[in-house]
Amino acid sequence: MNMRHLKSLIVAATLLLVTAGSCLADEKASVEKAQTAAASWLALTDATKYGPSWDEAASLFKAAVTKANWESALEGVRAPLGAVKSRKLKTASFTRTLPGAPDGEYVVIQFDTQFEGKAAAVETITPMREKDGSWRVSGYFIK
């Protein structure tokens, strides 16, 4: 291998590392913004403000469930669990694809949560980046 080829390889490798580092920094910032959006949204559900939680959800979420059905579903699921006693971040991961959802930018966040009426639950909340750049919740599940 001559010196010219070696220099080209070094430049290419450096560009690859810089690009990868930039992508990781972007993903980290996205995860942080999504976690902030999730915390605000969860505060609404924790306060039994189910209608406002629908209002603050992603357009994809709103297209999948009516406000009345959302309020009814949360009343049936969350109310029996009682108040949140503790919620600890388990995982938060950035992805561009999710089963049954269009490609986009998502962060899948899981919490180990303890409710008054359920000692051990896993909450999964999935914020997505909307067209306007904001992060809003597109999915919520309790297991």
ABEGO torsion letter per residue (X at the ends): XBAAAAAAAAAAAAAAAAAAAAAAAAAAAAAAAAAAAAAAAAAAAAAGBAAAAAAABBAAAAAABBAAAAAAAAAAAAAAAEBBABBBBABBBBBABBBGBBBBBBBBBBBBBBBAABABBBBBBBBBBBAAGBBBBABBBBX
